[in-house]
Amino acid sequence: MVDKKTPVPKKKSRKKMAGPLRAGIALIILGAFIVGMGALFNRESMSLYGFIVVVFGFFLYFVSFYYLDRIQKKKLKK
């Protein structure tokens, strides 16, 4: 009899995420939670603070993504 080999699934290599990108995503989630809590309890100042945190999280995420992308492209050119 012939042994049938079961195909072994290839593991997908996960792309490592840099620290500033993780921090930006965390700030977006935290700020959205603060905005939701402020809206729930009718605290406009809390919602405003949460909105500022979300904006800073977006800014941190996109600036660090652009910066790290430029560094990676420079390494590939060399």
C-alpha positions as CSV (number, residue, x, y, z in Angstrom):
1,M,0.0,0.0,0.0
2,V,1.0,3.5,-0.7
3,D,1.1,5.9,2.3
4,K,-0.8,9.0,1.6
5,K,1.0,12.1,2.9
6,T,-1.3,14.8,4.2
7,P,-0.3,18.2,3.0
8,V,1.3,20.3,5.7
9,P,-0.1,23.8,5.7
10,K,2.5,26.5,5.4
11,K,2.7,28.9,8.3
12,K,2.1,32.4,7.2
13,S,4.9,34.7,8.4
14,R,3.3,37.4,10.5
15,K,4.5,40.9,9.8
16,K,5.9,42.5,12.9
17,M,4.3,45.7,13.9
18,A,6.5,48.5,15.3
19,G,5.9,49.9,18.8
20,P,4.6,53.4,17.7
21,L,2.1,51.7,15.4
22,R,0.8,49.6,18.3
23,A,0.7,52.7,20.6
24,G,-1.3,54.6,18.0
25,I,-3.9,51.9,17.7
26,A,-4.1,51.6,21.5
27,L,-4.7,55.4,21.8
28,I,-7.4,55.2,19.1
29,I,-9.2,52.5,21.0
30,L,-8.7,54.1,24.4
31,G,-9.9,57.5,23.1
32,A,-13.0,55.9,21.5
33,F,-13.8,54.3,24.8
34,I,-13.5,57.6,26.6
35,V,-15.7,59.3,24.1
36,G,-18.3,56.6,24.5
37,M,-18.2,56.9,28.3
38,G,-18.4,60.7,28.1
39,A,-21.4,60.5,25.8
40,L,-23.1,57.9,28.0
41,F,-22.8,60.0,31.2
42,N,-23.4,63.3,29.4
43,R,-19.9,64.6,30.2
44,E,-18.9,66.8,27.3
45,S,-15.5,67.5,28.7
46,M,-14.7,63.8,28.9
47,S,-15.9,63.3,25.3
48,L,-13.7,66.2,24.2
49,Y,-10.7,64.7,26.0
50,G,-11.4,61.3,24.3
51,F,-11.6,63.0,20.9
52,I,-8.2,64.6,21.4
53,V,-6.7,61.2,22.4
54,V,-8.2,59.7,19.2
55,V,-6.8,62.4,17.0
56,F,-3.4,62.0,18.6
57,G,-3.6,58.3,18.1
58,F,-4.4,58.7,14.4
59,F,-1.5,61.2,14.1
60,L,1.0,58.9,15.8
61,Y,-0.1,55.9,13.8
62,F,0.1,57.6,10.3
63,V,3.3,59.6,11.0
64,S,5.1,56.5,12.3
65,F,3.8,54.4,9.4
66,Y,5.0,56.9,6.9
67,Y,8.4,57.3,8.7
68,L,9.0,53.5,9.0
69,D,7.9,53.0,5.4
70,R,10.5,55.5,4.2
71,I,13.2,53.8,6.3
72,Q,12.3,50.5,4.8
73,K,12.4,51.8,1.3
74,K,15.9,53.3,1.9
75,K,17.2,49.9,3.1
76,L,15.8,48.2,0.1
77,K,17.5,50.7,-2.3
78,K,21.0,50.0,-0.8
